[in-house]
Amino acid sequence: EKEIKLCEKLGINIISQNDTLYPKHLLNCDDSPVILFYKGNLNPDLNPISIVGTRKMTVYGKTFIQDLLAGLSGSEISTVSGLALGVDSCVHEESLKNQIPTIAVLAQGLGSIYPAKNKNLSHKILENDGALVTEYASFEGMAKENFLQRNRIIAGFSPNLIVVETAYGGGSISTVNCANQYNRDVFALP
């Protein structure tokens, strides 16, 4: 009851797997969250594309993301990423630039934004028909294992995953492993 009241106060929506707004591709994953918390617009009519990658992106990776999203501008798509620094931030920023709704999947409750450097970006996402999504209640903070859990949601959100410039030991590899388990198409920019 306390969480529901807090969500109402903060403008956080709660949906379950029985809700029509629950992401349809995520629903098909055995380990999908029973409920999701979100702010913004989860448009079920758009085709989501998940894009993740390194925090240490090169000009090559940035140019790829810019060209890809400029080419997809005007399509019935949304992008999904994790609001991390590097590729994730670039995906959200370029989506906004090209008027593509973007969804940021967080590794903590919606009561805070991590990294704090992306707080303004999170506001822009909400102002431009996008969404912030998490499986964590608003009072739940950061924990290292939350990032792996977040990555499975990013992988399950879309039938496709694009990985940009990650190292083999990078965090994006966990997203790739989940996408492979979910029988998603995985594309990689080396």
N, C-alpha and C positions, 0 to 999 in steps of 0.2 A: 504494500500500500504506500509505503514511504517513497519507493522508487517511482511508482506511477504518478504520485503527486509532484515529485521533483521533475519528472519528464514533462508533465503538463505545464509546469512553471517555466521550464527551459525551452519549450517548443520541440521536444523530442518525441517522435512517433515510435510506436512499438508494433511490430507485425510478427505474426507466427507463420508457420508453414501452411496454414489453412487460408491465409490471406491472399487475395488475387494480386497484390503488389509484391509478394515475395518473389525474388528473382527465379524465373522458371528453370534456368540451367542449374542453379545452385540447389534447387529442390531435388534434382536427380542425383545428388551426391549422398552417399551413405552417411557421411559425417557432417552434413550441413547443420548449422545451428537451428535449434527449435524456434528461437525468436531472434529478431534483429531489431536494433535501435537505429533510427536514422533521423536526420534533418534534411530538408530539401525535397527534391522531386525524384522519385524512382519511377521513371516512365517505362512501363512494361512493353510499350509498342516499339521501343528503340532496340536495335541489335547491339549488344555490348561487345567490346573488344578489350581484353585485358592486356596491358602492356607494363612490363617491369624491367628492371635492369640495374646496372651498377650505380653506385653513388659517385664514382669517379669517371663520369662520362667524358668522352672526347668530342671534338668538333664533328668528327665522322658520325658519331651516335646522335648528336644533337641535330645535325643536318638531316639524317634519316627520319627522325621523329617529325621535324618541321615539314619535310616533303610529304611524308605519309599522311599527316593530318590535314595539310593544305589540300591534298588530293582527295581526301574523304569529306571535306567540307561540303555541306548541303546534303549529305547522305543521311539515312535514317539510322544513325548509330549513336552510341555513347562510348566513352572510354572509361576503363576501370584501372586504377592503380592504387598505390599505398601511401601517398603523401610524403614519402621519404625524400631526402635530398637526392640530387642527381637526376636519373632517368624519370623517376616518379613525378617529381616536381615539374620537369620539362613536359611530360605528357599532359599534366593538368593545365599548365600555362599555355601550351600550344593548342589544346582543345578549346580553352577560353578564347584565344586569339581567333580561332577558326569557327567560333560559335557552335561548337560541338559540346553537348552536355557531358560532364565528366563526374565520375563517382570516386570518391576517396574512401578506401576501406582502412579503418583505424585499428590500432593494436591496443587501444584503451577506451574507456568510456568517453562519451561526448562532452563530459564536463571539463575536459582539457584537450589541448591540441599538442601533438608531438610530431616533429620537432617544433618548438615554439617559433622558430624562424618562419614557419609556414602558416602561422595564424592568419595573416592577411590573405594568403592564398585560399585558405579554407573559407573565408568570408566571400571572396570573389566566386568561388565554386557555387556557394549557396545563392548568391545574387544573380547567377547566370544559368539557372534551371538545372543545376547539378545537385549532388547529394553527398553527405557524409554518412557512412554506414559503419556499424560495429556490432559485435555480438556481446559486448561488455556493458554492464549497467553503468550509469553515469558516475557513480562513486568509485568504480574500479580504476586503479591507476596502472602504471607501467609495470610489466614483468617481461623478462627476456623471452620466455616461452610464448608470450602473446603474439610475437611477430610471426612465429611458425603457424600459429592458428589463423592469424590474419591472412597469411599467404595462401592457405587452403581456400579461403573465401574468394580471394582474387582469382585463383585458378578455376574455381567452380562457377563463378559469376558468368562466364562467357564460354562459347564453344571453341574459342581461339585464344591462344596466348602468344604474344610476341615478346621475346626476351632480347634486350639490347645490351650488348657488350658486358656480359657478366663473366667473372672468373669462375672456374670450376667450383671453388669453395665458397662462392658468393651466396648471399641469402636468397637470390633469385632462383638458385638451383632447387631449393625446397618447393618453390612455386611450380617449377617445371616437373618435379617428381609428383606433386599432387595432380597437375594437369594430365600427366601420363596415366596416373591411376584412374582418373575420371574419363579417359579416352578422348581428351581434347586434342585439337591440332595445335602443335607447338612449332613456332617459327623463331629463328634466331638470327640476329645480326651479330657476326663475330667481332 
